[in-house]
Amino acid sequence: MIHLNNLKLSFGDQIIFDDISWHIKRQERIGLIGENGAGKTTLFKTILGLQTPDHGIIRPAKAITFGYLPQEAIEVKGNELLDEVLSAVGTLKHLENEIEQLQQKIATTGQMNPAHHQDLQRLGTLQHRFEDLGGFRVEVEAKKILSGMGFTEKDWKRPVETFSGGWQMRIALSKLLLQRPNLLLLDEPTNHLDLSTMEWVESYLQNYPGTIIIISHDRYFLERIVNKIVLLERGRLTEFSGSYSFYEHKRQQMEEQLWQQYERQKEEIARIERFIERFRYKASKASQVQSRIKQLDKIKRIIPPSAQKKVHFYFPTATRSGRIVAELEDVSQQYNSTTIIEDVNLIIEANEKIALVGPNGAGKSTLCRIVAGTEKPTTGRAELGYRVKYAFYTQETADKITGPQSVLDDAYECNNQLEMSKLRTLLGCFLFTNDDVYKPVNVLSGGEKSRLALAKLLLQESNFLILDEPTNHLDEASKAVLQEALQAYQGTLILVSHDRYFLDRVVNKVIEINNGKLRVYLGHYTDYLIKKNGSIQNETVRSDTGVKATKSSSKKSKVEKRLEAEARQQRYRKEQAFELKIKPMEEKIEALESRKAEIETEMSNADFFKNQEQARLLSLEYKQINEELPLLYLEWEKLVT
């Protein structure tokens, strides 16, 4: 599909690409990984022709089409949502407009127009071309994609400029998926997606017909989609055929072997150097010394793996809190006339590590603020427990970092008992290295402030942590430090994150918030997925007030019996819906599709236009069917999903 031959690129003294070559094949699913600053985004831009290499050639195949989702903000305006997404297939829109204009002309001029016969023939040709390109299905597909991306039917007529930055990125991704380029380049596509949307995108990409290259720190996302990992490190590319977990295993083996080779070479070099030093001034050994010096010069030095030394950092020990850390009773929250959460009852107990999940806008951040006491509920009571000392991380926390003091001084104010070397090590874990620690905090970017806020959090005493999207601006090494610290944390935790791998290794309880209600699941994030998507009889349920109902004996509890009854009722409702709504609709769709095929057979007949009135009527009927079918398809999808 595309060949990269001997690419070289440097920015000043920094080598980005060091003579790299890469053959990207058709229908590959590639995860492009590497440390922050390794040049992954630059490589995307080079492939697209937006960045010119210092040396080398890029050879794309003929008729290749590119689709690129950048990491930085995208802003679209001027259209309603559905029209904006449909604009991604401009040829179809142009054909549709031409067909509509021609139909209006035929309807108004009638058979007496000398060009009437030619117009009818032209209309048939355009309609066939429109259908061959998927024109009658494209609007249905656009609506399907928008629904999967979290947009509602009410959003379709909204001006695109009224959507926030995260939703703008979803619009851009929706356009790419509808356009279906044969090479799709996605730079951190999950940054602005909630968990349910992420799962939908994963399913969609698994069946994508083209080649996909993804830059992502979400290893769970990569694990489900890619069949090859390409590592960009020190300006070179290394390919690993397989999943992300295979890459990790193979990379560990390679690094161990490389360390062994490095150590053996180091010993050999030291032995040669000792010989040279010992006999340097002996005339009888002069030729042997010169031979050893030449031998030393010819050795190609092995560069050891760049894996950083494992850094361990833990939260300072704080006074233990009481058994109940926070309690919400009949809590509701409204903004104007919109209800975010309703009649919530929740007890958070000491040492629980809770993942708070749900769609964007479901109220996760609102619930965090209510628990922390920084926002009062519209109705109900929210209280912290005895001796609770909480620390709360949000994006607003990062925004409050201002002033002329340096990064190092700002962090030191949080814990002046810590040795300076350990403080600098911690800041290095959050990507503040060398002279970066002396930068004034008021010149830091949003991502840098977020990382500094997290580093400062690890310096504070607390027995209750509330973290709202802490991993958004972290690389894998930084996430590993935070993950280990949270695993060892002796207090209570509420964590909002879209990083499922991170969640799975930290939490022991999941609270799902949706439509203003809470549902609580015991166990890790994987347990939550199994219970949510698996058999309801295998589920361990915990009520909002903390009362357990576990299937631990042969007798079924009242809760289990109620859940089984609800499941039976749901199956019965589905069966009724099929008989009353779905079956008649399928019959109608089948009849229209059959009639459409009949008309197409007649239109393909050479004598079709001899009876102009009949041709006109059949063309109108054909147009009506093509307008009605997509709406029926969409309604059918809503009923069966």
Order of alpha helices (4+ residues) and beta strands (2+ residues): beta-beta-beta-alpha-beta-beta-alpha-alpha-alpha-alpha-alpha-beta-alpha-beta-alpha-beta-beta-alpha-alpha-beta-beta-beta-alpha-beta-beta-alpha-alpha-alpha-alpha-beta-alpha-beta-alpha-beta-beta-alpha-beta-beta-alpha-alpha-alpha
